[in-house]
Amino acid sequence: MKNMTSVPPFSFLPQSVLKTLNNSFSYENHKKGSILLVQEISKVEKLYVLSKGSAQYYFEENFAKTLKKNLKEGDNFGGISILMNDSVSTRTLELLEDSTFMTLDAHVFSKTCAGFKEFREYFTAEFGKCMLNKSYAGIILRHIKDKEFNLPFFNQPISAMFRPNITTCPIDTSIRAAAEKMSKSASSAILVRNEKKKIQGIVTDADLRTKFLAKGLDSQEPITSILSSPVITIPADSQVFEAFLNMTTKDKRHLAVTNKALDIIGIITEKDLISSQANSTYLLIKAIQSAQHIDHLENIHSRLSELLLDPIKNGSNPEYITKLITAFSEAILDKIILFTINEIGEPPCRFVFMIMGSEGRDEQTLISDQDNALIYEDLPDPADAQKALEYFSKFSELTCNQLNRAGFKFCDGDNMAKNPKWCQPISVWKQYFTNWIRSVDPQKILYSSIFFDFRGAWGDFGLTDELKLHLAESVKKWPGILRCLTENSFQFKPPINFFGKFIVEEKGKHKGFFDIKKALLPIIDFARIYSLKEGISTTNTLTRLFRLYTKNSLTNKQYLNLIRSYNHMMNLRFLRQITTIMDEDEEPDNYINPVNLSSIDQAMLKEIFKIIEKLQQKLKIEFIGSS
């Protein structure tokens, strides 16, 4: 490799900084054919600079590799992902021959970017060029982690939002005449045509304020004196995020919408986009946050399915759908807990309201039952401990009841904080976990599979962190729990027989159907069991699988197969649930009739079930010792 000081962007840094930075680089050797990063999945934890060898990065979709580019010695990869894509790889990085990389930890890279503008702008400028490619921009869109989790809105096409009626005037029109025409047509902009009837430019209501009124121009002056040109256009099949990107980067509030022949067929405004958000998850969450009484949240969960209808049917990434549902659920819980505290007073000691199961894994769907519990700190004084017990019993009862009113149904298994068993001090919770880990009782093993997927939702997360640490230490001391959990996981087999036929219900309401939730469980169980073995404290299934991949518990092929299998089944699950709600006017369920699936979906499911069978075989060999 050439001297790094002469290679952009490092050549933009002062020599003193380069000298310090040199000490932060590490060398890594990788074999030909290795895939170091996987598009839209891998976390980019370092900047890669190719020192020797060759590599290629690309995006793979529908079995075709696109956006391909080769890395030569001195080239780098990962900077844009770290800076612009929440450290998620935008493309797959594959080695074409044995290669050596110099790597720089992401936090050192980010710190250098923050301190040196020219160094940072090297990456941001490259990002801007890439974003001109619609395919690349789509990749970035799928991983924008908007603070309000409002991605489905940004995925919508602008064709349903822009105003098809346009107001125009000749180029020799006066400012006054143009303004009158805008007022008459209730338009916030007017397009100006030249002598050849072509659009020359645009005048907006903002131009009238800032260029005409503010400057005191004569109203009889020609419209050209306040004209903005050229007109910024956007195709009608573009998505909302592209319109926002154009408006923000070009500081415009009006865009001309064009058809495939490049004719202007309408105008979309910033106001149009804001108005279109009226039914979005963003505003629903804002409504939750501004609620003043539990009556304002009555059955509010039912509104979620209407908002998620289009994203689900349009095939949005299920990970983002679950993030939306999580954001929605957490907003409700936050507000309800505040209602509870306002009603019964401040808590007497530290506590945390925790959630388990699918909610604890950030994998909620449209089926909304409660799985929660409460932990509070141990108090040495018996009188204080009694007061705490009385307070949190009342707190849990009221909170769970209000969640039920908001549309989160009571758990059939009574795994809720309002059950006195699940509202206890931290010492009792530690004893619960210890007992479950050391037991072979099926009921206690079931508790393990539910409660071990827990996280703090409100309160002092130090208590849940303490319980996680206790869990990790206990599993190390009693690894036999992994065998028990493995045996328990075999209750759920892929619904396919020896001849490759789907196994369906033979009688009852769901005759001819199979439960897609149960088909997903082996992947969830696999991730949980191996994470407990490896001491991974995170609960989300996809994150667990990624952590296992980085620890070499999974090969690259196994990891990709599991991610794609999980996402495909979650897509089918969401489609089934939205269909029962919107089309059948029934409560959502997880039952799928394979006859109604396309031949492609049927074939994919059969392949997925084969993958799951191999997965369970791996578990069996690892934790039971037989094949």
N, C-alpha and C positions, 0 to 999 in steps of 0.2 A: 504493500500500500504506500501511496505517496505520503510525504510528511503531512501530518494532520493539520499543521498550521496553515497550509496552502489550500486546504479543502473546505469549501463552503459547507455549512455556515460557521465552522470553527475559525476560519480565516477572519471573521468579523470580530473576534474577541481579542482583547488586549493580551499581550504576551504573558503578563503576570497572572491573568485568569487562566490562560491555557496551561501554564505550569502547574497550577493547583488542580485544574480539571484532569490533567494527565494521571494524577494519583488516584482519581476516582474511577478510572476505567478498569474493567476486568476483561480477560480474554476467555472466549468460549469456543470449543471445537465441536462441530456437528457433522454427522455423516450425510453423504449424498442421499437424497430422497426423504430426509427428515422434514417434517412439517412443524415449524417452530410456533406458528400462530395460526389460529383458525378464524376466518371471517365471522364477525358478529357474535363470537363466542368467547374467544380468548381475552384475558385481561393482559394488557400490555404494561408490564412492570419495569421496562427498561427501554432505552433507545439503542437500536442495533446499528453498528457501523461495520460494513463488510471490510475486513482486513485482507482476506485471501479467499479465493474461490469464486463461486457465482451462485446466484439465487434468483428466484422469480416470485413476484407477488401478483395475485389475481383475485377476482371475485367469481365464485362458482354459483350458477343458478340454472336450474333445469338441465343439469349434467353438462353444462357448457361453461368454459372458463372465459371470462370477459375482463376488461380493464387490466389486461396483462402488461407487466413491465419488468424488465430484467434489472437486477442489482449488479453493478460492477464494483470493483474495489474502490473504496472511498465513499460509496453511496450509503445512505442511512435509511432506516425504516422504523416507524413507530412514533415519530414525533407528532404527526398530525393526530393520530389516535389518542395520544396522551393529552394533547392540548384541546382538541376539538370534539372528541367522541367519548368523553368520560372514561378514557383508558381502555376502551373496547376496540379490538382490532377491526379496521375497516376492510381489510383483505387478508387472504391466506398467504403466508410466507413459506415457500418450499425451496429446499436446497437442490440445485442442479448438479452439484459436485461437493466433495468434502470441502468444508469451509471453516474459516476462523472469523469470529466476530469480536470487535471491541464493544463492550456494552456499558452503558451509563444508567445507573438507577434513575427511575422516573422522578423521584423527589429532587435529585441533584439537577436533572435536566430542567424541570419546572422552575427551580430556583434560578438557574442560569437564564432562562427565558424572561423571568420577571425582572432580572437585573440589567439585561442588555437588549434594548429595543431592536437593533438590527438583526441580532441572532434570532429573536422571536419572530420578526417579520419575514424571515426566510421561510419559516413553516406556515405562517398565516397566509402569505402570498401564494404558496403552493396549494394550500387548502382552497383558496379562492378560485384558482385555475381548475382544480378538480371539481369544484361545485358547479362549474359550467356544464359538466357532463351529467345529464339527468339520471343515469343509472347510479353514478357515484353519490349524487345528492340523495337518491332514495335510500342508499345504505346509511348515510348519516342520519336521515330522518328517522329510521327505525331505531336509532339509539340516542336520539335527543332525550335527555331526562328532564323534561320540563318540570319545573317545581310544582306545578299544579296537575301534573300527569294528564294533560289535555291532548294527548297525541291523536286520538281518533278524529278530532276536529281538524287537525292539520293534515290528515290523510285525505280529506274530502276534496273532490274536484271543484274548481271554481265555477264550472258550467252551471251549477244550480244556484249560484249566488249573484252573478253579475247582472247589470241592467241591460237588457237587449235593445232598449230604445235609446238612441243617441241624438244629441242636439248638435247641429252644425251651423256654420255661417260662412259666407264668402270672406276672402282675405281683406276686402276693402270695407267691411262692416265697421261701424264706429263702436267704441267701448260701450256707450249708452245703449245702442241697439242690441248689442250682444248680451248685455246684462239683462235687458228686458226679456229677451228670448229665453235666457236661462231661468228667470223668475217664472215666466209663463209655463215652462215645461217642468218646473220644480226640479231642475237639474243643478248639480253642484259643479258642473264643468261643461264647456262647449268646445267642440273640435272645429278648427279653422281650416277651410279648404282653399287651395290656391287656384289659379286660373285654369289649371288642367283637372280640377275637381279632386285632386289628391290632397290627403290630409297633410297640412303644413306644420301644424302645432296644436297646442291646447291652452286654454285659459280656464282657470279654476276660480272658485269663490275666494280662495286664499290669495290668488293673484290680484283679484279686484281689491282686496283689503290692503295688501302690502305694496303693490305696484301702482295702483290707481289712487285710492283714497289717501293712503299715507303720504304719497308724493304730491297730492293736489293736482293731478293731471286734468286736462280739459276732457269732458265726457265725449266730445265730438272727435277726439283723436282716434286714429285707426286702431283696431284691436291688435295689430301687429306690434304696437308699442309696449304691450304687456304680455306678449305671446311667449310661451315656453316651447322650445323645439330642440331636438326631435321629440316626438311622442314616445313614451316608454310603453312597449307592448308586451303582451303575454298570451300564449296560446290558450284556447278555451278548455283544453283537456289537462291543463296544469293543475297541480294540487295547491291547497291553501298555503302550505309552507313556502312554495315558490313565490306566491304573490307577496307574502310577508317579507321574504328575503329580498325581493325586488324593491319593495317599498322602503325597507330599512336601509339597504345598502345605497340606494339612489336618492334617498330622502324625498320620496314622492308619496302622495296620498291618493293618487288616481293612476290607474293603469288601463290602457286600451286593450280590449280583448279581441284576439284575431281568430279567424277560422283557418282551415287547412290551406286555403288559397291566399292566406295572409291578408285578407280583407278585414277591416275593423268592424266588429259586429256588436260592440257594446263597451261599457266602461265598468270597472270594478273599483270600489273605493274602500278606504280604510274603514269607513262607517259601515259598509256592507259586511265586511268581515266581522266586525264587532257585533253587529246585529245578528249575524248567523250563529254566533256563539250563545244566543239566548237559551238554547236547549242543551248546551254542552255540560259535560261533567264539571268543568271549571266553575260555571255559575251555580250548579247544584251544590257543590262543595261550599261555595261562598254563602249560599242560602243557609246551609247547615251551620256554618260558623256564626252567622248573624242571628240564629234562632234565639228567642228570648224565653221560650217555655217548651216543655216536652210536647205540648199539643202541636207545635209547629213542625215536629218531626214524626208525627203520627204516620206509620206505614210508609215512610219516605223511601225505604229500600225498594219498593215496587217501581219507583221511577227509574231505577238504574237500568232495567232491562230495555226500556225504550231508547235510552241513550246509547246502549251498547249494541243495538240491533244492527246498524250499518257496519260498524267496525268488525263485528263477528262475521257477518255474512260476506264482507269484503276480504276476509282472510287475514285480518290484522294478527300480528305476532301474539300468541297467547300469553307470553310473558308480560306484555304491555297491558293486555286486558286484565290480568290478575293484579298488576300494579295499580291500575285504575280502581279496581274493586277494593284493594287494600287502602288506597288513599281515601276513598269514600267511607269505608268502614271506620277507619281511624278518626276521621273528622266527626263522625257520629259519636264514637266512644268518647272522644275528648269533650265534646259538648255535654254529653249525658253525665259524665263524671263531675263536670263543673256544676251541673244542675243538682246532682246529689250532694256535693259539698255545700252548696249554697243553702240547701234545705236542712241538713243535719249538723252542719258546722265543720270546722277544720279537723283533720285526723289527729289523734293523740300521739302518733309516732310514725316512723318511716314505714312505708308500705309500697307494694307494687301490684297493680292489676295485670295479670299475665294472661296470654292467650295461647292455646295449644292446637294441635291437629292441623288441618289445612290452613287455618287462619294464622297459626304460629309459624307455618312455612311460607307465608305470603302467597298461598295458592288457592285462595277462595274462588269459588265460582258463583253462579247465580242462585245456588241453593244455600240459604243463609240461616244455619242454626248456630247456636252459641256453644263454644268450647272455651271456658275461661276459668280462672281461679284467682285467689288472692293470697299474697304472702305479706306478713308484717314482721317487724323486728321482735326479737325476744326481749321481754322486759323483766328484770330481776324482781321487782316488787310485785307481789301477788295482786294487790289492789289495782295497780296500774295495768297489769296483764288482764284482769277481769274487765276493766273499762275498755281496753283495746278490743277484747273479744266482743263485747256488746256493741261497740261502735262499728266494727268492721262487719259484723253480722247484719246490722241494719243497713250499712253501706252497700253490701253485696246484694241483699234482697232488693233494695231500691234500684240499684244500677241494672241488675239483670231484668227486672220488671220493665224498666224504661227501654232497654234494648229490645225487649219483646214488642213493646208498643211501636218502636221504630221499624219493625219488620224482621228482626233477628230472632227467630223462633227459639223457644226453650229446647235444650238438648234432650233427646229421648232417653239417653243414658244418664241424665242428671249430672253431667260433668260440667258444673257451673259453680261460680263462687257462692251463689246463694245456698248451695248444699254445704252445711257446716263442715263436712269432711274436707272440702276443698277451700276452706277459708281458715288458714292456720299460720302460726309463727314459723319462721325459717327453720328452727330446730326440728319441728314436726315434719316439714317438707323433706328435710335431709334424711330423716328416718324412713319416711315413705320410700324415697328413692333407694335407700340401702336395702330395705326389705324386698322391694320388687326385683332388684338386681340379684339378690341371693335366693330368690324363690323360683320354683318350677311350676307354681300354680298358674293355670291358664288365664284366670281373671287378672292376676298381677302382671302377667306377660302382656295382656291386652292394655292394661294401664300404661305399661312402659311404652308401647307403640303409639299411644296417644299423648301422654304427658312429656315424653322425652323430646317432642317437637314443640318446645315452648320458647316464648320470648316475652320480654316486658313490653307492655303497651302503654302504661301510664303510671307515673310515680317514680320511685327510686330504683333505677335499673341496677344499682349496686347489689340489690338483693337477688335478682335473677342471675347476675354474673356470679355471685357466690354459689348459687345452686348449680350453675353450669360447671363450675370448678369442682364442686363436690361430685357431680355426675361423672366427670372425666376421671377423677381419681378413683372413684368406686369401680368403674369399669376396668381400670388397670388392675385393681386388686382382685376382682371377680370376673374374669373374661368369659366365664361360663354363660353369662347372660347373652353373649353373642350367638352361642349355639342355640339357646332357647328362642331367641328372636328369629333366627334362621329357620328353625323348625316351624315356628308359628307362621312365617311368611309363606310356607308351602301350602297353606290353606287356600291360597289364591293362585290358581293355575291359568295360563292363557286359555281362553275359550275356543280351542281348536282341537279336533281329534286327530288320530293317527293318519286318517285319509285326507287331511287338509280341509275338513268341513268345519264350519263354525258350530260351536256348542251353544244352543240357545235354551231359554226356558221352555219347558214342555207343557205347562199349564198355568192358569191364573191370568191376571191382568196383562202380564208382560210375555205371554206365550209368543214364541218366535223371536224374542229379543235377547240380547246379552247386555250385561252391565259394564259399560266402558270404564267406570270408576274402579271396579275390581280388576279390570285388565291393566290399569295403571299402577295398582298397588305394588306389584313386584319391583318396579323401578324405584318407587318411593322407599320401599323396605330396603332394597339393596343399598341405596344412597345412605339411609339412616344407619344401617348395620356397619358398613365400612367406615362411615364418619365417626361412629363411636369407637371403632377399633383404632382409627388414626388420630383420635383426639381433636377432631374438627368440630367446633362449637356452633357454626352456622347451621340454620335449619332448612333453608330453601333448597329444594331438590336439585335444581339446575346449578346452584352455587356449590352445593356439596359435590356434585359430579365433577365440576371444574377443579375443585380443591383436590379431589381424588386423582384426577388426571395429572395435576402438577406434582403429586406425590408418587407418580408412576404406579398407582394401584389400578389404573386403566390404561390400555394402549390407546393410541390415537384413534384407531378404527373403532374400538369399543366405545370410546367417549362420543365420537360423532354419531354412531349408531344409536346410542342411548338418548342423546339430545334430540335427534331428529324423530325418534320413536315417541318420546315424551311429548314433544310439541305437536306432532301429528294427532295423537290421541286426545290431547287437550283441545285441539281445534274441533275435532269431531264431538267432543263432550260439550263444548260451548254451543256448537250448532244445534245439537239435540236440545239443550236447555232453552235456547232462544226460540226454537220451533214450538216446544210445548207451551211456552208462555204466550207468544204472539199469534201463532197459527191455530193451536188447539185449545187455547184459553184454559190451560191446566197448570197445576203446580209443576215446576221444572223437575226433570228426573234425568237419570244417566243411562237409560235403556235405549239401545240402538238395534234396529232391525237390519241385519246385513243385506237383506233383499233390496232395501232402499238405497244402499250405497252404490256408487259408481263402480265399474269393474276395476278402475285404477285404485280406488280406496280399498276395495276388497283385497286386491293383490298386495297392497302396501301393508294392510293389517296382518295378513298371513305371514309376510316377511317379518313384521315387527314381533309377532308372537313367537316366531322361531328364534329371534334375537333374545327374547325374554326367557325362553327355555334354556338357552345357553347361559344366560345370566344366573338363573337359579342353579344351574349345574356348577357354576363357579362358586357360588355361595356354599353349596353342599360340600364341595371338595375342601374349601377353605376352613369352614367352621364345624363340619360334622365328620369329615375325614373319609367319605366314601363317594364314589362316582355313580 
